[in-house]
Amino acid sequence: MNNFIHSARKRFSLTMLFAGAILISSSCLATNPKTEGKDDFKENWEVFKEHKASPKWFADAKLGIYFHWGVYSVPAFANEWYPRNMHFDGHWVNKHHTEKYGPVNEFGYHDFVPMFKAEHFNAKEWVQLFKDAGAKFAGPVAEHHDGFSMWDSEITPWNSMDKGPHKDIVGEMKKELDKQGMKLITTFHHSRNLQRYRDTYKEEMAKTRGKFNHSHYPFYPGTPPTSDDQELKYLYGNMPEAEWNEKVWFGKLKEVIDTYQPDIIWFDSWLDQIPEDYRKKFCAYYLEEAKKWNKDVVIVRKQNDLPIGFTVDDLEKSRKNKIEKNVWMTDETISKGSWCYTDKLTIKPTEDVIHVLIDIVSKNGVLLLNVSPKADGSIPQDQRTVLKEMGAWLKKYGESIYETRPWYTFGEGPTKEPEGDFKNHKKFLKIKYTAEDIRYTTKENTVYASVLGKVTPERDYVLKAFDKAHKDHFGKVKGVAVLGSDQKIKWKLKKDGLHITMPSDIVDKDASVIKIQTQHI
């Protein structure tokens, strides 16, 4: 009976939604979306300055896990941009799609939806895996560019409860995260979903993919993204901009906020395509609701799409090369290629993931690590292995990560990072740290020195950051230990730094942690 009531309610809601779209479309078209709401929405960015961008719980957390998982996981080919690239004649994804499924005008992206069954999805098991990996917060890509919502939505029929899995993915994850005392992150990539070329299309636009750069789906007449079907338009974003901004972009955010009370909302690129008033409207609504919940929430953005004063800066597949005053984030994937699962996905070695985490934390950052489940809701074993091994390392050495803060220097050694920007992500992927690279963190009167590689037993190390010229940053060294070893450590503070002889029982292949007790004088 409950399922019947739910279905009836959704059918009524969607019927009214479609009818309302027709009734308001003319007034929406008459409104300039860049100025809409200025008369009745007077917030400016200054009103948000009282919001602390990074609450203590977030600065302490250091590691979160999210997952690119959706309809794009069904073809399991190329990457999560399959829904876009399948439409371009001559593109290798289009060639694959045509050969396997048929022309896009006969088999569109929406035809994959019934194949996204998620029959093995188990929120309890996933959350336990993420917790065991050491994550303090987790959650889904709530909606990617493709327009499919991973929650029980009243706004769009293209959601994981009404179609595909027939499961409320965000809701089930939220329930299990709450049980484990973990925070919920929901990420939104839907700023790109609007069809921005419907009223400006010309044949010459079709010749260059870049001409459709600000919409995920290209506008080729005769293909599903150009359809005026009252249901399909909610997947492909083919509706007037003013209507979409209010009902879809902001409406979906409001719906997730009201229903699931996420602790973190994270935005992908193309947020700059959303009118400024709507970005303000979102910030005002989320932060005001958070006050009612008595929660300290976090807004994460990329590429200066929101002011940095009350938001956290995110770098995709890249990192800072110096300590930042403000807490920042890197979203990085467990794989070397696609963010979503593909049949040729290559997974990084555990040591590389651990080293990236240590490097990020030493510079006041937080790692948001992506995993890539299959369409059936299973997480492949090679990804599970990395997560479990990372969790085992954090269980032994987590005190050098969680609740720490940067020291006066992030580290030393020969390996250097380029400027942190996605344009350099391939350079970051090639970085390999060694046992010559050290990263520092601190907590109260303790400094942790993490060696990014397998340490040779009984090897002598010199921690140059403890040289005489920088004594003001540590005062006296009161004691030295190596986490995981019961042996007494030989050490001596000299003019050129802290000399340490590593114990004979060092066996960790990924990273070893030296714990230095200090006393300021």
Phi, psi and omega in degrees: 000320179298320178296322179295315179297317179301313182296318179296318179297316181294321180295318179296316182298315182291325176298314178295325180297313180295319179296319180295326179299320180293319184292324186263353188300322182294319180290326178295319181295333182278355184255136176285114184295341180281341182239354183304134176091357183295330181286326184248007178223099193253010178297142168241171187298335183297332183292345182265357187295339179286344179283127178281121185301317184236098175294164185303320183298326181286317178297330180280334193291313176070328185219128172229161179230134172227177185214132171276107186207125182182202181299327180295346177284344183293305179295334176051044185225136176070275180189187184289356176269010177309315182303330178276308190290340178296344184269349186267113176303133179093342178287145183296332176289320177297319179298314178299313183298315182296319181290325185267323187242339183112174179301151185295334178282351176252329177226097182270176179301325180297339179286346175282339188304312179297342180275348177273088189262332177052039187294340180256007179295130179221101185300321180298315182291321179296313182297321177297319178298316181293322177294317178297334177284348178104004181287144177256346173214158182199168178164177184266163158292102186298320171205128176273189180297343192282350176088008179259120185270133183265037177213173180280095188257141171267349187274319184233141174288345182270076181221161189288349176272318184274336182222165177066245185294334188057045178221144175274092186296312179299315182297317181291322177294317179303314181301315183285325176297319178300319180297327183268001180072026180257157180272157180255128170249136171237129182250142184235126179240012193279001178297338181271349189291333182301135173280101186267005185242007185297327183258000183235007186297135171223154185303326182293337177297329185290347186276342183229123182299329181298338180294338180254028192298329185265008172231140182292317181264128177290155183260087176249112180308138180093355177253159184307323180298345179259003184290143175267010177306131187295340177267314182300329184297336179282340174274316187267359176069024185268078180208166179303143186300315182297319177296316182294317180303315184281307189277328186257300183297301180288322183301319180292320177299313180299320181297316179292320178299311183294323188272323190240350178048058182296147179278332179226133168242126187240135181246138171277185181294175181073011173294337178292347177279349179272130180309143185303322180299325179286326175296319176295319181300317177298309183303315180299315183294313183296314183290325177291319177295321180299325176298321179294325179281348186062044180243144170266107186255168185231135172248124180246134180222164177245157163054039173062025181285344172222152179301141184284342185302325182236012179232166179258135180278136180240137177243123182276123177052031179208176186213166172285152175249019176205168177288132176257142178296318181267144176297137181228177183221149168241129168262122186224149182254154182288346181259174177264357184223251184300152173280328178263167180293135170225164183288353178239024184291130178253132185258142180288153172294149181304319183299325179294320179293317179297317180296320177298316178301311182298316181298316180298313183295325181295343183248018176079030181250171177233138179261126170254105186264129181264138170243165191230088179289159174282165181299334181279358177091012176261146175257119185304151186297324182295326175287320178300321181298315178298316180298318181291321179291322176297317178297322179295321178295316180293329178296325180276323190238013185300337180295339178276356183245296185293139175063015177269172175224161178296151173271194181288336176227146181281337181165193181206164181128172188282338187277124182241147177262147174286184174298140183283102179199150182301331181298340179256016187297330179290327176292319178297322181297331183276348183295130175232115178279161181226178179290000174270350183261130181240140174232138185250145166221167181215154178208115183054239182260026181240137172245132177253131176245111181263127179265119188272067179163176181283124184272138174283125179305140178065017177282146176271133177240148172240115177271099188293338180296344179262025179287168186298328183294339183244026184298333180299340183272350180219341178073252178250150170263119184264337181183156181226136176221160173245119183301134181092354179243139177265357184283149174285131186267131175277130181208159177203131178272119180239179183300324184270357178144189181267116180269126184228136171257117182293149182290167182278348185257020178287122183231354184290126184274343187266308180193140177249151185237124176261130182252118184245119176273129183237166176214119180285143183236000000 
